[in-house]
Amino acid sequence: MSEEKNEKRALVPRLRFPEFRDAGEWETVPMGSLLVRNPEYGVNAPAAPYSEDLPTYLRITDIDDDGRFLSESKVSVDIVATDDNYLESGDIVLARTGASVGKSYRYRKEDGRLVFAGFLIRIRPEPKKVNSIFLANFLTTQQYWSWVGVTSARSGQPGINGTEYSSLPVPVPSNEAGNNGLSEQQRIADCLFSLNELIAAEGQKLGTLRTYKKGLMQQLFPRESETLPRLRFSKFQNAGEWQKRKISTLLNRSINPVDVDAGAMYQEVGIRSHGKGIFHKELVSGKSLGTKRVFWVKEDAFVVNIVFAWEQAVAVTSAAEKGMIASHRFPMYTAKPNKTNVNFIKYFFLTKKGKELLGIASPGGAGRNKTLGQKEFENLEFLLPSTVEEQNEIANFLSSIDTLIAIQSQKVDALKNHRNSLMQQLFPMLNEVGG
């Protein structure tokens, strides 16, 4: 091995603000050395029963993928007796077990009064050693998550305790030149804070669009025991009541088996639950398909995942799926001429009533045992406009909102990707993760 390969690379970020380019190397320190005190475990009952005479707090029960806290209950805390159970500005809460292990949330005063549950850990950064926003951002980097994977795997189950969190190696600018290290941390924190605020604002717009669509769907389809929607396009105001029809009178089953060629390559489709659409799987060879029953995807067809129909795993195929295949678990249906619009059918099954009917047509126990029956599905009855024109209007309107949601979602994803790429350059890569 050459001397160049043996030489240890200087611990500096790839991207550095101009005023710090000559500030020297960073150093790696255990996270515990950057804290006011050792990591603290939450407790399952840090509060008194709810009382209007005591301050009311939300108890954090989980942390989501975007670093936001989730809460399911309110509690009342006696400040005199439990002054250490609530969060203060700059505190960071970490999940220590379960599927959320490693996720982090940084407390801000505008989030209100919060306490944290027993499977969470609170760390309190020492302001003279580390910037809380700087540290919180490091706890979302790829190298941090690599450390989480290695550390949580040691016990054989997802879990990281306070001692292990204290040992986390954290790269920080050196403080040898007076306050220079904290100044560089602040500069990085300000940059990422602004970007995170932008992501949050765009994410809020996305959430508003989704809420708007959900509210519209509740008005564009009749409610229980009603035969007319609360909201109707003007040109159909006098079109009469909606009529109940069976699926079998609206849709035709599309079955086009694939004569699999062992030497050819194929691409299968899948369907996400909760109306999140079709996804494309990796290419597979005909040989690997073996005797698996597969069918050609039909464009503009209503398709359902029979295993997760009860979770609203429904979609409509498009030109993007042309030439792809689907297994027998994804039956496809085309609209009978002048009877219905397949996108209208899709949107109906994304309503509360539609989900209920899919559940009825999926007998069995929970999960994979709840399989949609073809006859049960085709015998389902529901209300719809008597004219295809009104169905088209509703479907096109909701599709236009879906387009706005998709554009906004792509914008949020692009900003998140930019932030993640930026963080990989603003924090130096450690030679080893986990120690």
C-alpha positions in Angstrom: 0.0 0.0 0.0 1.3 3.4 -0.9 2.2 6.1 1.6 -0.5 8.3 0.2 -3.1 5.7 1.0 -1.7 5.2 4.5 -1.8 8.9 5.2 -4.7 10.0 7.3 -6.9 12.7 5.6 -7.2 16.0 7.5 -10.5 16.3 9.3 -12.0 19.2 7.5 -15.3 19.6 5.7 -15.3 19.6 1.9 -17.3 22.9 1.9 -16.2 25.6 4.2 -17.3 29.2 4.6 -14.5 31.6 3.4 -13.8 33.1 6.8 -12.9 29.7 8.2 -10.9 28.2 5.4 -7.7 28.8 7.4 -9.1 27.9 10.7 -7.4 24.5 10.8 -8.7 21.0 11.3 -11.8 19.9 13.2 -11.6 17.5 16.1 -13.7 14.5 17.0 -15.2 14.4 20.5 -17.7 12.1 22.3 -21.1 13.7 22.4 -21.2 13.3 26.2 -18.4 15.9 26.5 -20.6 18.5 24.7 -23.5 18.2 27.2 -24.4 20.0 30.4 -25.0 16.6 32.0 -25.4 12.9 31.1 -28.3 11.9 28.8 -31.5 11.6 30.8 -34.3 9.1 30.3 -37.9 10.2 30.2 -40.3 8.5 32.6 -43.6 7.0 31.8 -45.5 9.0 34.4 -43.7 12.4 34.9 -46.9 14.1 35.5 -49.9 14.6 37.8 -53.4 13.7 36.6 -54.8 16.3 34.3 -55.8 19.4 36.4 -56.8 22.9 35.4 -54.9 24.1 38.5 -51.5 22.9 37.1 -49.7 23.9 33.9 -50.7 21.7 31.0 -48.1 19.9 28.9 -48.1 17.6 25.9 -46.2 14.4 26.4 -44.0 13.4 23.4 -44.7 9.8 22.5 -42.7 9.5 19.2 -40.6 11.4 16.7 -41.3 11.3 12.9 -38.9 11.1 10.0 -38.8 14.9 9.6 -37.7 15.5 13.2 -41.1 16.6 14.5 -42.5 15.3 17.8 -45.7 13.3 18.0 -48.0 13.5 21.0 -51.1 11.5 22.0 -51.9 12.9 25.5 -52.0 16.0 27.7 -50.6 16.0 31.2 -50.4 18.4 34.1 -47.0 18.9 35.7 -46.3 20.3 39.1 -43.3 22.5 38.4 -42.2 22.5 42.0 -42.0 18.7 42.2 -41.0 17.9 38.6 -39.0 20.8 37.3 -36.6 18.5 35.5 -39.2 16.7 33.4 -40.1 19.4 30.9 -38.1 20.5 27.9 -36.2 23.8 27.7 -35.1 25.7 24.6 -32.3 23.9 22.8 -32.9 20.5 24.4 -32.7 17.6 22.0 -34.8 14.4 22.4 -33.6 11.1 21.0 -35.6 7.9 20.4 -33.7 5.0 22.2 -35.7 2.0 21.1 -38.1 0.5 18.6 -38.5 1.5 14.9 -37.9 5.1 15.8 -34.4 4.5 17.3 -32.0 7.3 16.4 -34.6 9.8 15.4 -34.2 13.2 17.0 -36.3 16.3 17.8 -34.9 19.7 18.9 -37.2 21.6 21.2 -38.3 25.1 20.4 -40.4 27.4 22.7 -43.0 27.9 20.0 -43.8 24.2 20.2 -45.4 24.8 23.6 -45.0 23.0 26.9 -43.6 19.5 26.4 -42.5 16.5 28.5 -41.1 13.3 27.1 -42.0 9.6 27.6 -39.9 6.8 29.0 -38.5 5.4 25.8 -37.0 8.8 24.8 -33.7 10.4 26.0 -33.1 14.1 26.5 -29.7 15.7 25.9 -28.9 19.3 26.9 -26.1 20.8 24.8 -23.6 22.9 26.7 -23.8 26.4 24.9 -20.1 27.1 25.6 -19.1 23.9 23.8 -21.6 23.3 21.0 -24.4 25.0 19.2 -27.7 23.2 19.7 -28.8 23.7 16.1 -25.4 22.5 14.8 -25.6 19.3 16.9 -29.2 18.7 15.9 -28.3 18.8 12.3 -25.4 16.5 12.7 -27.9 14.0 14.2 -29.6 13.8 10.8 -26.5 13.1 8.7 -25.7 9.9 6.8 -22.7 9.2 9.0 -24.8 9.6 12.2 -27.3 7.1 10.8 -24.5 4.7 10.0 -23.4 4.9 13.6 -27.0 4.3 14.7 -27.2 1.1 12.6 -23.9 -0.3 13.9 -24.6 0.6 17.5 -28.3 -0.6 17.7 -27.3 -3.9 16.1 -24.9 -4.8 18.9 -27.7 -5.7 21.3 -29.5 -7.8 18.7 -32.5 -5.5 18.7 -33.0 -1.8 17.8 -32.0 0.2 20.8 -29.4 2.7 22.0 -29.0 3.7 25.7 -27.7 6.9 27.2 -24.2 5.7 27.6 -24.0 4.7 24.0 -25.3 8.1 22.9 -22.7 9.8 25.0 -20.0 7.9 23.1 -21.2 9.1 19.7 -18.2 10.6 17.9 -19.1 14.2 16.9 -16.9 16.3 14.6 -16.6 19.9 15.7 -14.5 22.9 14.7 -11.5 23.2 17.0 -11.7 25.9 19.7 -7.9 26.4 19.8 -8.2 29.8 18.2 -10.4 31.3 21.0 -14.1 31.3 20.1 -13.4 30.4 16.4 -14.9 26.9 16.7 -18.2 28.1 18.1 -18.3 30.9 15.4 -18.0 28.3 12.7 -20.7 26.2 14.3 -23.0 29.2 14.4 -22.4 29.9 10.7 -23.2 26.3 9.8 -26.3 26.4 12.1 -27.6 29.6 10.6 -27.3 28.2 7.1 -29.0 24.9 7.8 -31.7 26.6 10.0 -32.7 28.9 7.1 -32.9 25.9 4.7 -34.9 23.8 7.3 -37.3 26.7 7.7 -37.8 26.8 3.9 -38.4 23.1 3.9 -40.9 23.4 6.7 -42.8 26.2 4.9 -43.0 24.2 1.7 -43.9 21.1 3.6 -46.8 23.1 5.2 -48.0 24.1 1.8 -48.0 20.4 0.8 -49.9 19.5 3.9 -52.5 22.3 3.2 -53.0 20.9 -0.3 -53.6 17.4 1.0 -56.0 18.7 3.6 -57.8 20.7 1.0 -58.2 17.6 -1.2 -59.5 15.5 1.7 -62.1 18.2 2.5 -63.2 18.4 -1.1 -63.6 14.7 -1.4 -65.9 14.7 1.6 -68.1 17.2 -0.2 -67.8 15.8 -3.8 -69.2 12.4 -2.8 -72.5 11.9 -0.9 -72.3 11.3 2.8 -73.8 8.2 4.5 -77.5 7.9 4.0 -77.5 10.8 1.4 -77.9 10.5 -2.4 -76.4 13.9 -3.4 -73.0 15.4 -2.7 -72.8 18.7 -0.7 -70.7 20.2 -3.5 -71.7 19.9 -7.1 -70.5 21.5 -10.3 -73.0 24.1 -11.5 -73.9 22.5 -14.8 -75.0 19.3 -13.0 -77.1 21.0 -10.3 -80.3 19.7 -11.9 -79.0 16.4 -13.0 -80.9 14.5 -10.3 -79.8 12.1 -7.6 -76.9 9.8 -7.8 -77.7 6.2 -8.5 -76.5 3.0 -6.9 -74.6 0.7 -9.3 -72.7 -2.6 -9.1 -69.0 -2.7 -10.0 -69.9 -5.5 -12.5 -72.1 -3.1 -14.4 -69.4 -0.5 -14.7 -66.1 -2.4 -15.2 -64.8 -5.3 -17.3 -61.9 -7.5 -16.1 -58.8 -7.2 -18.3 -56.9 -10.4 -18.5 -53.9 -10.7 -20.9 -51.5 -13.5 -19.8 -47.8 -13.1 -20.6 -46.2 -16.0 -22.5 -42.9 -15.6 -20.5 -39.7 -15.8 -22.5 -36.9 -17.1 -20.3 -34.4 -14.9 -22.1 -36.3 -11.7 -22.0 -36.4 -9.0 -19.3 -39.6 -7.8 -17.7 -40.6 -5.0 -15.3 -43.4 -5.6 -12.7 -45.6 -3.0 -11.1 -46.7 -2.7 -7.5 -49.3 -0.6 -5.7 -48.8 1.4 -2.5 -51.4 1.5 0.2 -53.5 4.6 1.0 -53.8 5.7 -2.6 -50.2 6.5 -3.0 -50.1 5.0 -6.5 -48.2 2.6 -8.7 -44.4 2.0 -8.4 -42.1 0.1 -10.8 -40.0 -2.8 -9.6 -36.5 -3.7 -10.8 -36.2 -5.5 -14.1 -36.3 -9.3 -13.8 -35.5 -12.0 -16.3 -38.1 -14.4 -17.6 -36.0 -17.2 -16.2 -36.3 -15.8 -12.7 -40.1 -15.5 -13.1 -40.3 -19.2 -13.7 -43.9 -20.4 -13.5 -45.2 -17.3 -11.9 -48.5 -16.1 -13.4 -48.1 -12.6 -14.8 -50.2 -10.4 -17.1 -49.6 -7.5 -19.4 -50.6 -4.1 -17.9 -53.5 -2.4 -19.6 -53.3 1.4 -19.9 -56.1 3.4 -18.3 -57.2 0.5 -16.1 -58.4 0.5 -12.5 -56.0 -1.8 -10.7 -56.1 -3.1 -7.1 -53.7 -5.0 -4.8 -55.9 -7.8 -3.5 -53.7 -8.3 -0.5 -53.9 -4.7 0.7 -57.2 -3.5 -0.9 -58.5 -2.9 2.7 -55.7 -0.4 3.0 -56.9 1.4 -0.2 -54.1 0.0 -2.4 -55.8 1.1 -5.6 -54.6 3.0 -8.6 -55.2 3.7 -12.3 -52.5 2.7 -14.9 -51.0 5.2 -17.3 -48.8 5.2 -20.4 -45.8 5.0 -18.1 -46.7 1.3 -17.4 -47.0 0.4 -21.0 -45.1 -2.9 -21.7 -44.9 -3.8 -18.0 -46.4 -6.8 -16.2 -48.3 -7.5 -13.1 -48.9 -10.6 -11.0 -52.3 -12.2 -10.4 -52.4 -10.1 -7.1 -53.1 -7.0 -9.2 -56.3 -7.5 -11.2 -57.1 -4.8 -13.8 -60.4 -3.5 -14.9 -61.4 -1.2 -17.8 -64.4 1.0 -18.0 -67.5 -0.3 -19.9 -68.3 2.2 -22.7 -70.3 5.2 -21.5 -70.7 3.7 -18.0 -68.0 5.1 -15.9 -64.6 6.8 -15.6 -61.9 4.6 -14.0 -60.3 7.6 -12.2 -63.7 8.4 -10.7 -63.8 4.8 -9.4 -60.3 5.2 -7.9 -61.3 8.4 -6.1 -64.4 6.8 -4.8 -62.4 4.0 -3.2 -60.2 6.5 -1.6 -63.2 7.9 0.4 -64.2 6.6 3.8 -67.2 4.7 2.2 -64.9 3.3 -0.4 -62.5 2.0 2.2 -65.4 0.4 4.1 -66.6 -1.5 1.0 -63.1 -2.7 0.1 -62.9 -4.1 3.7 -66.2 -5.8 3.3 -65.0 -7.4 0.0 -61.8 -8.6 1.8 -62.9 -11.3 4.2 -60.4 -12.9 6.6 -58.2 -11.8 9.5 -55.8 -8.9 9.7 -52.9 -8.2 7.3 -52.1 -10.6 4.5 -55.1 -12.8 5.4 -57.5 -10.1 4.3 -57.6 -10.8 0.6 -60.0 -9.1 -1.8 -62.3 -11.6 -3.4 -63.1 -11.0 -7.1 -66.8 -11.9 -6.9 -67.2 -9.9 -3.7 -65.5 -6.9 -5.3 -67.6 -7.1 -8.5 -70.8 -7.3 -6.4 -70.0 -4.1 -4.5 -72.7 -1.4 -4.9 -72.2 2.4 -4.5 -73.6 5.7 -5.6 -72.4 7.6 -8.6 -73.6 10.2 -11.0 -75.9 8.9 -13.7 -73.8 10.5 -16.5 -70.2 9.8 -17.3 -69.8 13.6 -18.0 -70.3 14.4 -14.3 -67.9 11.6 -13.3 -65.3 13.0 -15.7 -65.7 16.5 -14.2 -65.1 15.2 -10.6 -62.2 12.9 -11.7 -60.5 15.7 -13.7 -60.9 18.2 -10.9 -59.4 15.9 -8.3 -56.6 14.8 -10.8 -55.7 18.5 -11.2 -55.3 18.8 -7.4 -53.2 15.6 -7.4 -50.9 17.2 -10.0 -50.4 20.2 -7.7 -49.7 17.9 -4.8 -47.2 15.9 -6.9 -45.4 19.1 -8.0 -45.2 20.4 -4.4 -44.1 17.0 -3.1 -41.3 17.0 -5.7 -40.3 20.5 -4.6 -40.1 19.4 -0.9 -38.1 16.3 -1.9 -35.7 18.4 -4.0 -35.1 20.7 -1.0 -34.5 17.8 1.3 -32.0 16.2 -1.1 -30.2 19.6 -1.4 -30.0 19.9 2.4 -28.8 16.3 2.8 -26.1 16.8 0.1 -25.1 20.1 1.7 -24.8 18.5 5.1 -22.5 15.8 3.7 -20.2 18.7 2.7 -20.5 20.9 5.7 -19.6 18.1 8.2 -16.3 16.3 7.6 -16.6 12.5 7.1 -15.1 10.6 10.0 -12.7 7.8 9.1 -14.7 5.3 11.3 -18.2 5.3 12.5 -19.1 3.9 15.8 -15.6 3.5 17.3 
